[in-house]
Amino acid sequence: MRLLHRIFPHPHLTILLTLVWMLLANSPSLNSLVFGLLLGIIIPFITQPYWPDRPKLRNWPMIIEYMLVVLWDIVMANITVARIILFKRDADRQPNWVCIPLELRTPEAITVLAGTITMTPGTVSCDLSAQGHNLLVHCLDAPNVDEVRDQIKQRYERRLKEIFE
Amino acid sequence: MFIIEFLVAFFLIVSGIFGFVGSYGMIKLKDPMSRLHAPTKATTLGVGGVLLASIFHSAVIEQHISLHELLITLFLFLTAPITALFIAKWHIHRHEKPDDLPDAGEDELWATHAVEQVEDVPDHTKT
């Protein structure tokens, strides 16, 4: 078991790299599988010292649920933002800063949360507070700041907490 | 066959519309922070629609399964938030004072302003 861990320090990264290589090659052949596996073994092996405290992912069903929720939200938010841009007068729009107090402490989890917030149209994550306890988010149109904050905490942060911590 | 062609056309039109709305937003929205919202639309549904259309087209009409498109989505989702974050941080650095932003709670300052307060930041303007 120890030996296996030495050879495959990040098994998920190995699988991911192999998959990415096969997708790049764009044809499912034995050639690309072997070369992808080779890259997938060598790269995590070399980069292992640079990523000492990587988070343990648990709760795989939750990861899939999270992805589906985010995809759905991206589609819905796109429609909302398109309506704001096309039909709302600029004077009626209320752009706003929102401060989101974070319960997440893992850097990787905060990165995923910030990335998700940016990719959903209508909100862009702009900055972290000095010690990483709060996230600054800019909203395109938010008359009610508390509502935006609660929705982000409820939909994304709660699920990420179950995945990473 | 007809249904697939219909789907391909549908996704292309959807992506065209959202790409257009994203670009129009860049003109219509007046303040720089709001403008930052427009490109996120183009990178999500705008590009996503073209990629879905491409997957369907190559799978059914060219009889060749191509999943390159998934990689494009993956790389976009990795890089787009970082670009947006850097533009936002630049804006905060140049145009916002600590009092303009909401309270940062127990940490008192947002990271961009906190860096400016460090006294021994090397002054590169003189060298």
Interface residues (C-beta under 8 A of the other chain):
Chain A: V20 L23 L24 N26 I74 V75 N78 V81 A82 I85 L86 D90 R93 P95 W97 V98 C99 P101 A114 G115 T118 M119 T120 P121 G122 T123 V124 S125 C126 D127 L128 S129 A130 Q131 G132 H133 N134 L136 H138 L140
Chain B: I17 F18 V21 Y24 G25 K28 L29 K30 D31 M33 S34 L36 H37 A38 T40 K41 T43 T44 L45 S66 L67 H68 L70 L71 L74 F77 L78 A80 P81 A84 L85 A88 K89 H91 I92 L101 P102 D103 A104 G105 E106 D107 E108 L109 W110 A111 T112 A114
